[in-house]
Amino acid sequence: MELKKIILLIDFTGVSQLALEHTAIIARQSVCLVTLLHIAENGKQGEEKEIKARIRDFAKHLEKEGISFSIQVNYGNFFEVIAPSITALNSDLIIIGTHGIKGMKHNFVSSNIAKLIRLISIPAFIIQGHSQPPQEGYTNILIPTLELKDSTFLEQPLRMFASIFHSKLFFLSFINKEKMAAATKETNDHVKRFTDLGFSSSMEMEETSSYTSSYSKSIVQYADIEDINVLVLVFHESGEMRNFDDEDLENILLNRLGIPVLCV
């Protein structure tokens, strides 16, 4: 399963430029086509030539890297047109830079990034404004297994992404004593599935209590210890994160380490 098409959401900000650098790392290794997508306001259709020229200038880094890209400009209310725009491009991954607290006037700020992820149907790679592009690639990927009963649906996005960099997969499970046996078996099953697919995979168990309400701090701490450079968040079909409230989700997406988050 190869990564063939990437969308990069462009809004001409500094973090969008940073997301472009991450995009270049992925595209250079996977030799895929990049589509630079910009959503402009209605009424600016007459400025499309100028907008595309600005995007092309913004993407000079891709040209220098010899990376193929195309430009797509759509118009309308951002949250109304973004989902159909992404669907129409038929891509494997979308890369989004998030502005965090400093970007209150922009589209992709904190709570809005969670809203955006829930709208789209393809994996999203979230880049924070303080993220550092890993020049050697994304070699260590952390997958918290909170309520992850079946990892079958993770095969396609993880194989597409992890195979590019021959990444090592770290499965992190939070368990309490009453459910230890079942949780251990589930996590072992995840590790075996991806080991059988040819990935180096390992398991880590952290004991918790039934009263634990937040896991985001522990996840980020573990990521720091293991030099993780991608976190994976699994959204359920409803678009919700059962073990994360809005604050937890924001703490992961805007984590203090600047680790990109792959949302599946």
N, C-alpha and C positions, 0 to 999 in steps of 0.2 A: 504494500500500500504506500504510494508515493504522494508527497505533497506537491501538487502541480500548480495551484493558483492561490495567491494571497491577496487580500484586500488590506490596504493601509488607509485608515481614516485620516484625512488631512484637514486641519483648521488653521494652519499657518502660525501656530504658536511654537515656543521653544520645546515644549514636551512633545509636540507633534514631530519636530525635527529629531528629537531623541528616539522616538518610536521608529522613525525612518532608519536610524542607525541600527536598531535591533532588527528591523526588516531586512536590511542589507546582509546581516550576518546569516539569517535564515535562508534568504534567497540565494546567496552566494554558494552555500553548501548544498542546497536542494535543486538548484538550477530551475527555479519555477518562475512563472510569470507574475508580476506584481501589478495590481490595479490600484491607482491612487484615486480614492473616492472623496469628493468634497460635496457637501450639501450646502447650497446657497439659498438665500432667501428668495421668495417669489418676487418678481419684478426686476431681477437681475439677469434675466435670460439674454438681454441685449449686450451684456458684458462678458459673455461666455469666452470669447476669444482672449480677452484680457485675463480672465480667471485661469484659463488653461495655461497661458504663458507664465503666470505667476506660479502655478503648480510645477510646471516644468523647471523653472528657476529654483524652486524650493527643493526639487529632487535631484539637484546636481550631483549629490553624493552617490546616488544610484548609477548615474551615467559614468562617473569616474570608476565605479566598481564593475562596469560592463554588464549591469543587470537590466534585463528587458522589463519595460513597464508601459502601461497604458493609462490614460486619464479618463475619468468619468465624473461629470458634473451633473447633479440632479438638483431640483428646486422644490422648495416648499418648507413646511414646518418640520424641523429636524426629526422629532419623535414620531411624526406621522409617515414620513417617507423613508426612514432609514431601513426598516425591516424589508419592505418590498425592493428597495435598492440593492440590498445585500443578496436577497434571494435571486434576483434577476442576474446577478453576476456569477452565480453558480461556482462559488469558490470553496476551498477547503478550510480556510482560516482567515479570521479578521484580526488585525493588530490595531490596538487603540491606546493612545497615550492619555493618561488621566492627570488633571491639573491639581487635584487635591484641594486643600483649603485655600491655596493662593489663587485659584482660578474661579472664584465665585461667579463671575459673569460669563463663563464659558459653558459649553454644552456638556462636557465630560467630567464635571466635578463630582467627587465623592458619591453622594446618594444617587446622582444621575447616572453614574457609571453602572451601578447595580440595576437601575431601571433599564438601561440600554442592553445589558447582558440578557435580561429576561425577555427582551423583544426579539432577539435574533436567534436563528436556528442552527448556526454553525459554531464550532469552537472559537472562542475569543481569547486573544493573548493580550493581557493588560500590562502596560508599561507605566510605571510611576515617574513623576518628574525628577526624582532623585536617584533613579536607577542608573547603574553602570553597565554598559554593554560588555558582555564577557567575550573577549577576543578569541578565546579558545572554544567558544560555543557553550551550549547548555548541557553540561555533562552530568549533572546531578539533579534528579527530579523527585520531589516529595509528594506523595499521594496520601493524605489523611483518609482513613477508611471509615469515617463516621457514617454508620448506617449503610455502608456499601455492601449489600448482600451479594450482588452479582456484578462482576467486573467485565462481563462480556462486552457491554456497550462502550467500554473504555478502550477496547482493542484498537479500533480504527484510528481515533485521534492520537492515542499514545504511540502507536506504531508509526504513524505518519511523522510525528514530531521527534520522538526519541531515536528513531532509526537514522535520522540525519546526522546526529552527533554521537551515536553509539552510547547514549546516556545510560547511567545507572539509575535504577528505580528504587526508591525507598518508600515502603509502605508503613505508615505510622498508625497504630491502632490504640484507641483509648478504651480501657476495660475496667470493670469492677469485679470483685472476687466472685460474685454470684453468677456472672456471665463469662468468666474467664475461658472455660473450655470451648464454648461456642465461638467466642470472638477469636481465639487462637486458631481454630480450624478455618474460619472464614478468611483470616489474613493469610494463613498458609496456602489456602486455595488461590488467592490473588497472586501471591509470589510464584507459585507453581505455574499458573497460567502464563505469566510473562517470562518466566525462566524457560518454559517450553517453547516460547516464541523466539528465544535467542537473546533475551535481555538479561543483563546482570541485575538481579533483584534481591532485595533484602527486607527483613521484617524487624520492626521495633515496636515493643509493647509498652505503653505507659499506663500504670494503674491509676484509676480515678475513683471517685465515689458517685453514688447515685444523685448526690446533691450538686455535682459540678454543673455549672450553667454556662461557662465560657471556655472554649478550647483554643481560641485564636492566639492567646499569649503563649501557650505551650507549643503550638505549631511553629510560631515564629522563632521561639527560643531553640527548638530542635533544628530548624533550618539554619540558624546561625552556627550551631555546633558542627553540623555536617557539611558546611559550605554548599548548601543547596542554592541552585540558581534558577529553578522554576518550581513554583507551588501549583498544585492542581486542585481546583475546586469543582466538585460534582454537584450540579443542579438537578433536582428531580423534575419529572415531567411537568409538574405544576409551576415550575420556575422558582420554587422556594428552596431555601437551605434549612432543613429541619433542625440542625444543631447550631445554627447561627442566627442571632437576631440582627437587626440592621447595623448595630454598632460593631458586632463581631465581624460581620461581612466587610464593613468599611475598614476595620483594623487589618484584615487580610489583604484586601485589594490595595490599600494604601500603606502596606506594612513599612515599618521604620527602616528595614534593611534594603528597601528598594528592589525586592525580588519580584520579577515578573510573574504573573498569575495566569495559568492556562485554565480557562473556564469551559467546562464540558457539559 
